């Protein structure tokens, strides 16, 4: 019983830790709005110097939930583009 409880508690903590490590390794950021700014800058059709700063300015006006939702949408678009 105690082992099951320990597993139930440790699994979500481990998943959260892996997510944070993955975000930091991929984007150098962990906060969703900053990650979204980096993602948008990387996906820009034309590489413009300073585009990440503009993306940060844009995402600074968004809530964490909005940034998370847009980030997940961006990842979904990427995945669907690779699957076709």
C-alpha positions in Angstrom: 0.0 0.0 0.0 2.8 2.4 0.9 4.7 1.5 -2.3 1.6 2.3 -4.4 1.1 5.6 -2.7 4.8 6.4 -3.2 4.5 5.6 -6.9 1.3 7.7 -7.2 3.1 10.7 -5.7 6.5 10.2 -7.4 5.3 9.6 -11.0 3.7 13.1 -11.5 6.7 14.8 -9.8 9.1 12.9 -12.1 7.0 13.9 -15.2 7.0 17.5 -14.1 10.8 17.4 -13.6 11.3 15.8 -17.0 9.1 18.5 -18.6 11.0 21.3 -17.0 14.4 19.8 -18.0 13.2 19.3 -21.5 11.9 22.8 -21.9 15.1 24.3 -20.5 17.3 22.0 -22.7 15.3 22.9 -25.8 14.6 26.6 -25.3 16.8 27.8 -22.5 13.6 28.9 -20.7 11.0 27.3 -18.6 8.3 30.0 -18.3 5.6 29.3 -21.0 5.4 32.9 -22.4 9.2 33.0 -22.8 9.3 29.6 -24.4 6.5 30.7 -26.8 8.6 33.8 -27.7 11.5 31.6 -28.6 9.3 29.1 -30.5 7.8 31.9 -32.5 11.2 33.4 -33.3 12.5 30.0 -34.5 9.4 29.4 -36.6 9.5 32.8 -38.3 9.4 32.5 -42.0 12.1 35.2 -42.4 14.9 35.3 -39.9 15.0 38.9 -38.7 17.6 40.0 -36.1 15.8 40.9 -32.9 12.6 39.0 -33.7 12.8 37.1 -30.4 12.6 40.5 -28.5 9.5 41.4 -30.5 8.0 38.0 -29.7 8.8 38.5 -26.0 7.1 41.9 -26.1 4.0 40.4 -27.7 3.8 37.4 -25.3 4.4 39.6 -22.3 0.8 40.8 -22.7 -0.6 37.3 -22.6 -1.6 35.1 -19.6 0.3 32.0 -18.7 -2.7 29.9 -19.9 -2.8 31.7 -23.2 0.9 31.2 -23.8 0.6 27.5 -22.8 -2.3 27.0 -25.2 -0.5 28.8 -28.1 2.7 26.8 -27.4 0.8 23.5 -27.5 -0.9 24.6 -30.7 2.5 25.4 -32.2 3.9 22.1 -31.3 0.7 20.4 -32.7 1.2 22.2 -36.0 4.8 21.1 -36.1 3.9 17.5 -35.4 1.1 17.5 -38.0 3.5 18.9 -40.6 5.9 16.1 -40.0 3.2 13.4 -40.2 1.9 14.4 -43.6 
